[in-house]
């Protein structure tokens, strides 16, 4: 499952649904976001979720990509 949204707060309903999917061995991939922030973003920060940021052609973190 690809989730291309980000937020600054954890959401219990989202957390439960993601855990239900992970328990069924469904992979979750989520966007890191584009605010150049190292603060936690959700659903990216939930355990078991593969968080994806952006890199440029030089293989360095893009100036806008969240990280951390």
Biopython code that builds the backbone (N, CA, C, O; Angstrom):
import numpy as np
from Bio.PDB.StructureBuilder import StructureBuilder

atoms = [
    (1, "UNK", "N", (0.857, -1.170, 0.000)),
    (1, "UNK", "CA", (0.000, 0.000, 0.000)),
    (1, "UNK", "C", (0.899, 1.228, 0.000)),
    (1, "UNK", "O", (1.816, 1.334, 0.815)),
    (2, "UNK", "N", (0.636, 2.149, -0.910)),
    (2, "UNK", "CA", (1.362, 3.414, -0.967)),
    (2, "UNK", "C", (0.495, 4.507, -0.354)),
    (2, "UNK", "O", (-0.666, 4.677, -0.727)),
    (3, "UNK", "N", (1.073, 5.247, 0.593)),
    (3, "UNK", "CA", (0.368, 6.360, 1.222)),
    (3, "UNK", "C", (1.163, 7.631, 0.935)),
    (3, "UNK", "O", (2.267, 7.811, 1.449)),
    (4, "UNK", "N", (0.599, 8.500, 0.120)),
    (4, "UNK", "CA", (1.314, 9.704, -0.308)),
    (4, "UNK", "C", (0.816, 10.954, 0.394)),
    (4, "UNK", "O", (0.717, 12.024, -0.206)),
    (5, "UNK", "N", (0.504, 10.805, 1.671)),
    (5, "UNK", "CA", (0.106, 11.950, 2.489)),
    (5, "UNK", "C", (1.008, 12.001, 3.712)),
    (5, "UNK", "O", (1.560, 10.978, 4.119)),
    (6, "UNK", "N", (1.161, 13.166, 4.294)),
    (6, "UNK", "CA", (1.926, 13.293, 5.528)),
    (6, "UNK", "C", (1.190, 14.207, 6.490)),
    (6, "UNK", "O", (0.413, 15.072, 6.087)),
    (7, "UNK", "N", (1.450, 13.997, 7.756)),
    (7, "UNK", "CA", (0.891, 14.857, 8.787)),
    (7, "UNK", "C", (1.851, 14.935, 9.954)),
    (7, "UNK", "O", (2.761, 14.115, 10.071)),
    (8, "UNK", "N", (1.655, 15.911, 10.813)),
    (8, "UNK", "CA", (2.558, 16.100, 11.940)),
    (8, "UNK", "C", (2.074, 15.405, 13.200)),
    (8, "UNK", "O", (2.793, 15.372, 14.198)),
    (9, "UNK", "N", (0.864, 14.847, 13.172)),
    (9, "UNK", "CA", (0.308, 14.199, 14.357)),
    (9, "UNK", "C", (-0.057, 12.756, 14.059)),
    (9, "UNK", "O", (-0.506, 12.426, 12.962)),
    (10, "UNK", "N", (0.143, 11.905, 15.053)),
    (10, "UNK", "CA", (-0.279, 10.516, 14.965)),
    (10, "UNK", "C", (-1.801, 10.458, 15.013)),
    (10, "UNK", "O", (-2.435, 11.264, 15.694)),
    (11, "UNK", "N", (-2.381, 9.515, 14.299)),
    (11, "UNK", "CA", (-3.820, 9.350, 14.246)),
    (11, "UNK", "C", (-4.124, 7.910, 14.643)),
    (11, "UNK", "O", (-3.666, 6.987, 13.969)),
    (12, "UNK", "N", (-4.876, 7.689, 15.709)),
    (12, "UNK", "CA", (-5.131, 6.347, 16.221)),
    (12, "UNK", "C", (-5.779, 5.448, 15.172)),
    (12, "UNK", "O", (-5.380, 4.294, 15.016)),
    (13, "UNK", "N", (-6.757, 5.956, 14.466)),
    (13, "UNK", "CA", (-7.442, 5.145, 13.441)),
    (13, "UNK", "C", (-6.465, 4.724, 12.350)),
    (13, "UNK", "O", (-6.438, 3.560, 11.951)),
    (14, "UNK", "N", (-5.674, 5.656, 11.874)),
    (14, "UNK", "CA", (-4.664, 5.370, 10.857)),
    (14, "UNK", "C", (-3.669, 4.333, 11.375)),
    (14, "UNK", "O", (-3.331, 3.383, 10.669)),
    (15, "UNK", "N", (-3.201, 4.520, 12.616)),
    (15, "UNK", "CA", (-2.250, 3.612, 13.241)),
    (15, "UNK", "C", (-2.811, 2.185, 13.309)),
    (15, "UNK", "O", (-2.116, 1.228, 12.967)),
    (16, "UNK", "N", (-4.054, 2.045, 13.746)),
    (16, "UNK", "CA", (-4.683, 0.727, 13.866)),
    (16, "UNK", "C", (-4.809, 0.072, 12.496)),
    (16, "UNK", "O", (-4.492, -1.109, 12.348)),
    (17, "UNK", "N", (-5.263, 0.814, 11.498)),
    (17, "UNK", "CA", (-5.432, 0.247, 10.157)),
    (17, "UNK", "C", (-4.095, -0.170, 9.550)),
    (17, "UNK", "O", (-4.007, -1.213, 8.902)),
    (18, "UNK", "N", (-3.064, 0.631, 9.754)),
    (18, "UNK", "CA", (-1.734, 0.279, 9.247)),
    (18, "UNK", "C", (-1.231, -0.980, 9.935)),
    (18, "UNK", "O", (-0.668, -1.856, 9.279)),
    (19, "UNK", "N", (-1.425, -1.087, 11.250)),
    (19, "UNK", "CA", (-1.000, -2.288, 11.960)),
    (19, "UNK", "C", (-1.763, -3.520, 11.517)),
    (19, "UNK", "O", (-1.195, -4.610, 11.454)),
    (20, "UNK", "N", (-3.042, -3.365, 11.209)),
    (20, "UNK", "CA", (-3.818, -4.496, 10.691)),
    (20, "UNK", "C", (-3.226, -4.991, 9.376)),
    (20, "UNK", "O", (-3.115, -6.196, 9.150)),
    (21, "UNK", "N", (-2.849, -4.059, 8.516)),
    (21, "UNK", "CA", (-2.235, -4.442, 7.237)),
    (21, "UNK", "C", (-0.885, -5.117, 7.463)),
    (21, "UNK", "O", (-0.597, -6.149, 6.858)),
    (22, "UNK", "N", (-0.061, -4.540, 8.328)),
    (22, "UNK", "CA", (1.261, -5.113, 8.593)),
    (22, "UNK", "C", (1.159, -6.510, 9.187)),
    (22, "UNK", "O", (1.970, -7.377, 8.861)),
    (23, "UNK", "N", (0.175, -6.744, 10.056)),
    (23, "UNK", "CA", (-0.044, -8.073, 10.631)),
    (23, "UNK", "C", (-0.395, -9.104, 9.571)),
    (23, "UNK", "O", (-0.187, -10.301, 9.769)),
    (24, "UNK", "N", (-0.925, -8.642, 8.452)),
    (24, "UNK", "CA", (-1.282, -9.530, 7.336)),
    (24, "UNK", "C", (-0.169, -9.573, 6.278)),
    (24, "UNK", "O", (-0.379, -10.012, 5.147)),
    (25, "UNK", "N", (1.018, -9.105, 6.680)),
    (25, "UNK", "CA", (2.197, -9.070, 5.798)),
    (25, "UNK", "C", (2.007, -8.210, 4.565)),
    (25, "UNK", "O", (2.600, -8.471, 3.519)),
    (26, "UNK", "N", (1.184, -7.190, 4.687)),
    (26, "UNK", "CA", (1.018, -6.207, 3.613)),
    (26, "UNK", "C", (2.020, -5.094, 3.867)),
    (26, "UNK", "O", (2.059, -4.533, 4.962)),
    (27, "UNK", "N", (2.820, -4.774, 2.884)),
    (27, "UNK", "CA", (3.841, -3.729, 3.015)),
    (27, "UNK", "C", (3.192, -2.349, 2.893)),
    (27, "UNK", "O", (2.290, -2.136, 2.083)),
    (28, "UNK", "N", (3.672, -1.429, 3.713)),
    (28, "UNK", "CA", (3.199, -0.043, 3.676)),
    (28, "UNK", "C", (4.388, 0.851, 3.334)),
    (28, "UNK", "O", (5.427, 0.796, 3.993)),
    (29, "UNK", "N", (4.225, 1.675, 2.297)),
    (29, "UNK", "CA", (5.237, 2.645, 1.891)),
    (29, "UNK", "C", (4.592, 4.025, 2.011)),
    (29, "UNK", "O", (3.497, 4.256, 1.498)),
    (30, "UNK", "N", (5.289, 4.943, 2.700)),
    (30, "UNK", "CA", (4.716, 6.272, 2.914)),
    (30, "UNK", "C", (5.719, 7.356, 2.547)),
    (30, "UNK", "O", (6.929, 7.176, 2.689)),
    (31, "UNK", "N", (5.207, 8.464, 2.082)),
    (31, "UNK", "CA", (6.023, 9.620, 1.714)),
    (31, "UNK", "C", (6.589, 10.292, 2.960)),
    (31, "UNK", "O", (5.902, 10.423, 3.973)),
    (32, "UNK", "N", (7.851, 10.717, 2.875)),
    (32, "UNK", "CA", (8.476, 11.454, 3.978)),
    (32, "UNK", "C", (7.941, 12.878, 4.065)),
    (32, "UNK", "O", (7.849, 13.438, 5.157)),
    (33, "UNK", "N", (7.590, 13.464, 2.934)),
    (33, "UNK", "CA", (7.096, 14.838, 2.901)),
    (33, "UNK", "C", (8.105, 15.782, 2.272)),
    (33, "UNK", "O", (9.247, 15.403, 2.011)),
    (34, "UNK", "N", (7.678, 17.003, 2.032)),
    (34, "UNK", "CA", (8.474, 17.974, 1.279)),
    (34, "UNK", "C", (8.611, 19.318, 1.980)),
    (34, "UNK", "O", (8.518, 20.363, 1.338)),
    (35, "UNK", "N", (8.829, 19.301, 3.280)),
    (35, "UNK", "CA", (8.963, 20.563, 4.005)),
    (35, "UNK", "C", (10.379, 20.773, 4.544)),
    (35, "UNK", "O", (10.597, 21.703, 5.320)),
    (36, "UNK", "N", (11.336, 19.947, 4.160)),
    (36, "UNK", "CA", (12.699, 19.948, 4.694)),
    (36, "UNK", "C", (12.676, 20.010, 6.211)),
    (36, "UNK", "O", (13.245, 20.911, 6.827)),
    (37, "UNK", "N", (12.005, 19.032, 6.793)),
    (37, "UNK", "CA", (11.876, 18.962, 8.243)),
    (37, "UNK", "C", (12.421, 17.637, 8.740)),
    (37, "UNK", "O", (12.299, 16.623, 8.053)),
    (38, "UNK", "N", (13.022, 17.629, 9.928)),
    (38, "UNK", "CA", (13.424, 16.360, 10.515)),
    (38, "UNK", "C", (12.486, 15.962, 11.655)),
    (38, "UNK", "O", (12.763, 15.005, 12.379)),
    (39, "UNK", "N", (11.399, 16.677, 11.815)),
    (39, "UNK", "CA", (10.375, 16.311, 12.795)),
    (39, "UNK", "C", (9.608, 15.093, 12.293)),
    (39, "UNK", "O", (9.448, 14.917, 11.085)),
    (40, "UNK", "N", (9.136, 14.254, 13.205)),
    (40, "UNK", "CA", (8.387, 13.060, 12.776)),
    (40, "UNK", "C", (7.175, 13.425, 11.930)),
    (40, "UNK", "O", (6.466, 14.388, 12.221)),
    (41, "UNK", "N", (6.953, 12.658, 10.902)),
    (41, "UNK", "CA", (5.782, 12.789, 10.034)),
    (41, "UNK", "C", (5.049, 11.457, 10.048)),
    (41, "UNK", "O", (5.662, 10.396, 10.170)),
    (42, "UNK", "N", (3.749, 11.525, 9.924)),
    (42, "UNK", "CA", (2.936, 10.315, 9.952)),
    (42, "UNK", "C", (2.161, 10.196, 8.651)),
    (42, "UNK", "O", (1.709, 11.205, 8.109)),
    (43, "UNK", "N", (2.002, 8.998, 8.146)),
    (43, "UNK", "CA", (2.232, 7.689, 8.736)),
    (43, "UNK", "C", (3.678, 7.188, 8.627)),
    (43, "UNK", "O", (3.978, 6.070, 9.045)),
    (44, "UNK", "N", (4.549, 7.990, 8.084)),
    (44, "UNK", "CA", (5.939, 7.584, 7.869)),
    (44, "UNK", "C", (6.644, 7.103, 9.143)),
    (44, "UNK", "O", (7.496, 6.216, 9.073)),
    (45, "UNK", "N", (6.310, 7.663, 10.281)),
    (45, "UNK", "CA", (7.022, 7.359, 11.524)),
    (45, "UNK", "C", (6.487, 6.144, 12.277)),
    (45, "UNK", "O", (7.041, 5.764, 13.308)),
    (46, "UNK", "N", (5.428, 5.539, 11.777)),
    (46, "UNK", "CA", (4.913, 4.347, 12.458)),
    (46, "UNK", "C", (5.872, 3.174, 12.253)),
    (46, "UNK", "O", (6.439, 3.024, 11.171)),
    (47, "UNK", "N", (6.057, 2.346, 13.277)),
    (47, "UNK", "CA", (6.919, 1.165, 13.133)),
    (47, "UNK", "C", (6.432, 0.264, 12.000)),
    (47, "UNK", "O", (5.233, 0.029, 11.848)),
    (48, "UNK", "N", (7.367, -0.229, 11.219)),
    (48, "UNK", "CA", (7.039, -1.153, 10.138)),
    (48, "UNK", "C", (6.734, -0.499, 8.808)),
    (48, "UNK", "O", (6.622, -1.187, 7.794)),
    (49, "UNK", "N", (6.597, 0.821, 8.792)),
    (49, "UNK", "CA", (6.294, 1.548, 7.558)),
    (49, "UNK", "C", (7.606, 1.947, 6.881)),
    (49, "UNK", "O", (8.501, 2.492, 7.526)),
    (50, "UNK", "N", (7.714, 1.674, 5.592)),
    (50, "UNK", "CA", (8.878, 2.092, 4.818)),
    (50, "UNK", "C", (8.669, 3.545, 4.407)),
    (50, "UNK", "O", (7.746, 3.863, 3.657)),
    (51, "UNK", "N", (9.531, 4.413, 4.904)),
    (51, "UNK", "CA", (9.433, 5.846, 4.659)),
    (51, "UNK", "C", (10.343, 6.222, 3.489)),
    (51, "UNK", "O", (11.521, 5.864, 3.476)),
    (52, "UNK", "N", (9.801, 6.940, 2.512)),
    (52, "UNK", "CA", (10.544, 7.263, 1.299)),
    (52, "UNK", "C", (10.693, 8.771, 1.157)),
    (52, "UNK", "O", (9.706, 9.505, 1.132)),
    (53, "UNK", "N", (11.948, 9.226, 1.063)),
    (53, "UNK", "CA", (12.252, 10.630, 0.829)),
    (53, "UNK", "C", (12.705, 10.835, -0.602)),
    (53, "UNK", "O", (12.473, 9.983, -1.461)),
    (54, "UNK", "N", (13.340, 11.945, -0.857)),
    (54, "UNK", "CA", (13.781, 12.292, -2.205)),
    (54, "UNK", "C", (15.285, 12.542, -2.229)),
    (54, "UNK", "O", (15.841, 13.174, -1.331)),
    (55, "UNK", "N", (15.932, 12.031, -3.280)),
    (55, "UNK", "CA", (17.330, 12.353, -3.541)),
    (55, "UNK", "C", (17.450, 12.865, -4.967)),
    (55, "UNK", "O", (16.623, 12.563, -5.828)),
    (56, "UNK", "N", (18.498, 13.644, -5.196)),
    (56, "UNK", "CA", (18.741, 14.179, -6.522)),
    (56, "UNK", "C", (19.643, 13.260, -7.332)),
    (56, "UNK", "O", (20.019, 12.182, -6.872)),
    (57, "UNK", "N", (19.986, 13.689, -8.528)),
    (57, "UNK", "CA", (20.863, 12.903, -9.399)),
    (57, "UNK", "C", (22.218, 12.649, -8.762)),
    (57, "UNK", "O", (22.883, 11.666, -9.090)),
    (58, "UNK", "N", (22.633, 13.523, -7.855)),
    (58, "UNK", "CA", (23.916, 13.367, -7.170)),
    (58, "UNK", "C", (23.835, 12.405, -5.983)),
    (58, "UNK", "O", (24.804, 12.234, -5.243)),
    (59, "UNK", "N", (22.668, 11.782, -5.812)),
    (59, "UNK", "CA", (22.410, 10.832, -4.726)),
    (59, "UNK", "C", (22.468, 11.480, -3.340)),
    (59, "UNK", "O", (22.703, 10.795, -2.345)),
    (60, "UNK", "N", (22.257, 12.789, -3.273)),
    (60, "UNK", "CA", (22.190, 13.531, -2.029)),
    (60, "UNK", "C", (20.720, 13.889, -1.755)),
    (60, "UNK", "O", (19.907, 14.011, -2.671)),
    (61, "UNK", "N", (20.415, 14.049, -0.470)),
    (61, "UNK", "CA", (19.060, 14.410, -0.085)),
    (61, "UNK", "C", (18.627, 15.682, -0.813)),
    (61, "UNK", "O", (19.361, 16.670, -0.829)),
    (62, "UNK", "N", (17.445, 15.659, -1.409)),
    (62, "UNK", "CA", (16.911, 16.850, -2.069)),
    (62, "UNK", "C", (16.685, 17.953, -1.043)),
    (62, "UNK", "O", (16.388, 17.672, 0.119)),
    (63, "UNK", "N", (16.824, 19.189, -1.461)),
    (63, "UNK", "CA", (16.727, 20.328, -0.541)),
    (63, "UNK", "C", (15.371, 20.436, 0.130)),
    (63, "UNK", "O", (15.262, 21.071, 1.179)),
    (64, "UNK", "N", (14.348, 19.847, -0.430)),
    (64, "UNK", "CA", (12.977, 19.946, 0.110)),
    (64, "UNK", "C", (12.537, 18.714, 0.874)),
    (64, "UNK", "O", (11.515, 18.754, 1.558)),
    (65, "UNK", "N", (13.283, 17.608, 0.777)),
    (65, "UNK", "CA", (12.837, 16.341, 1.356)),
    (65, "UNK", "C", (12.955, 16.322, 2.883)),
    (65, "UNK", "O", (13.953, 16.765, 3.450)),
    (66, "UNK", "N", (11.913, 15.799, 3.530)),
    (66, "UNK", "CA", (11.982, 15.581, 4.974)),
    (66, "UNK", "C", (12.954, 14.448, 5.257)),
    (66, "UNK", "O", (13.261, 13.646, 4.376)),
    (67, "UNK", "N", (13.431, 14.387, 6.483)),
    (67, "UNK", "CA", (14.385, 13.349, 6.877)),
    (67, "UNK", "C", (14.313, 13.165, 8.392)),
    (67, "UNK", "O", (13.663, 13.938, 9.096)),
    (68, "UNK", "N", (14.986, 12.135, 8.873)),
    (68, "UNK", "CA", (15.094, 11.972, 10.320)),
    (68, "UNK", "C", (14.252, 10.948, 10.920)),
    (68, "UNK", "O", (14.289, 10.752, 12.135)),
]
sb = StructureBuilder()
sb.init_structure("model")
sb.init_model(0)
sb.init_chain("A")
sb.init_seg("    ")
for serial, (resi, resn, name, xyz) in enumerate(atoms, 1):
    if name == "N":
        sb.init_residue(resn, " ", resi, " ")
    sb.init_atom(name, np.array(xyz, "f"), 0.0, 1.0, " ", f" {name:<3s}", serial, name[0])
structure = sb.get_structure()
